[in-house]
Amino acid sequence: DVTELQVVREKINQSGAVKITYNDFILKAVAMALKAYPAVNASLVGQEIIEKGEINVGLAVALEDGLTVPVIKGADQLSLRELSATARELASKARKGGLTLADLSGGTFTVSNLGAYDIVSFNPIINQPEAAILGVCSIEEELKMVQGSIVVKKMMGLSLTFDHRIIDGAVGAIFLKKIKELLENPLDMLI
């Protein structure tokens, strides 16, 4: 339920020259969740599971000739505005063909957002050697019962694809629940 997220985002955007996107909040939630659940921020090397020391979030960017995934290094160390600026800069460089090898390497987790395409459900493919990828769907209005009354809520679908050799279902579910909780309580990401 991203109803509150929409309200918070609108308030933030009234006061700033740079507009914060829904994807910026998603990137922040992912970085915070990866910090809380480092087992998801891992890779399989041979037969050994290696938890990564850094949280480097890949951002899938659609181009005319395919997809590229620039990486936001140290995403957990960045404020929402810093994440937003970095994501915007990397996406711009990608569209202009200006990404360097350093911009494309070192990812530990990827976010693929198809919400702008009105996609309500999809299963993204893991960007190897990462352990998981988050799929983000469009925001839709839905009728929900809240304390006996029908209300309109803004709902966004999320899907987590993960490598079961690295992450079991319970860890994946707990990680996804953390992202959900952060998106439903966006002020927690600003503190």
N, C-alpha and C positions, 0 to 999 in steps of 0.2 A: 504494500500500500504506500504509494509515493505522494499521497495527498498533502501531507505536511511538508515533504521535500519541495513540492511545487511552491508552497507559500514561502518557505525560507529562501529558496532560490530567487523568487521575485523580489523579496525584500533586499537581499544582497545586491541584486542587479540594479535596483533603484539608486543605490549609493555609490556605484563604481563605474568607471569608464570601461573597464574590461568586463564582459559578460561571462558569468559562470554558467557552464552547461550542465545538463543532467549527467553527461558522461564524466565531467570533472568530479562530481560527487561519487559516482560509481568507482572511479579510479582511487579516490580517497578511501572509500569503504573497503575496497580490495586490499589496499596497502595496509590498512589497520587490521583487517582480518588475517592477512598473511603474517603480520607480526604476532598476533595472538595465537595462531596455529601454524607454527613453522614446519610441521610435517607436510603441509601442502606446498611449501616453498622448497621443493626438493627435486632431485633427479636420480635416475637409476644409472649408475656407472658400473658396468660389468654386472656383478651380482650384489653390489653394495648401494644402499640408499644414502645419498648425500644431501643433508639439509643445507641450503645455501645461506651464507652469512649476510648477504645483501638482498634487499627486496627491490627488484628491477622489473617493473611492469611493462609488458609489451602492449602496444596500442595498435590494433589492426586498422589500417587505413586503406580504403578502396581507391584504386587508381583506374584509369581507363583501360590499361593493359593487365590488370590483375590486382593483387593484394600485396601490401608490404606491412611489416610490423616493426616500426621504430620502438626503442626501449627508453622508458623513463627511469633513469638510474637513481637509486636511493629514494624511491617513491615514498617510503614511510617517513622520511625525514623532511618532506616538503609540506608546507601549508596548502590549503585548498587553492588559494590564489597562485602559489608557486607551481602546483601541479597543473592548474589550468594554463598558465603561461607556457610551461614546458610542453604540454600536450599540443597546444596551438602551434608552437614553433616547430615541433617535429612533424605535425601533419602538413604544415605549410612547406617545409623542406621536402617532404615526400611528394607532394603534388607538383613541386618545381623540379623534381629530379635531383635534389641537392643533398640527399642523405649520404652520410659516410658509413664505412664499415663499422665504426665505433657506435654510430647511432642505431645500428641494426643488431648489435651483438650484446650478449650478457643477460638476456631476458631470463627471468625465473618463473614468470606467470604471464598469461596473455588475457586481454579483454577484447572480445569481438562484439561490437554493438551494431545490430541491424535494425534498431528501433526506427531510424529515419526512413526505412523502407516498408514500414507498416507490417513487419514480420511479428507474429504473435508466438511462434514457437520454432526453435531450431536446435540442432545439436552440433556445436562447433567441433572441429578436429584439433586435437592437442598439437601445439607447436613444439615438437620434440627438440631437445631432450627434457622439456618441462614436464611436470607431473599433471598439470591441469590447465583448463581454459574456461573462462566464464563467458557464456552467451547472454547478451542483453537484448530484450525484445521491446516492442513499442509500448507506449503508455496508452491505456484505453480506459474509458469510463465504464464502471460496473456498478450495479445496484447491490448494496450490502445491507444486512441487518445489523444495526448498532443499538443496543439497549432497547430493543422492541420497535425501533423505527427504521424505515428504509431510507438510506442515504446514498448519494452518489460518491463513489471513491475513484481515485486515479490509481489504476493497478498496472504494474509492470512485471512481465514474466522474466525469470532468470533461469538459466540452465548451466549446470556444471558438468563438464566432461572431464573425467580423471582416469589416470592409469591405475588400475587395481593392483598392480605389482608394487606400487609405491604407497597408495592411499586406499584404505578400506572404506566401505560405504558409510559407516558411522562417522568417521573423520570428515568425509566429504559433506555429509549432511550437516554436521555441526559448523563447519566452515561456511557453508552456504547460508545457514541460519544466522550466523554472525553478520554477514553482508546484509541480509534482510533486515535485521534489527538496526543496523547503522543507517540504512536508507530510510527506515520508518521513523527514526529518531535523529534527524540530520544535525541538530544542535550538538549532539555528542561528537560529531566530526569536527566541530569548530573550536572545541575547548582544548 
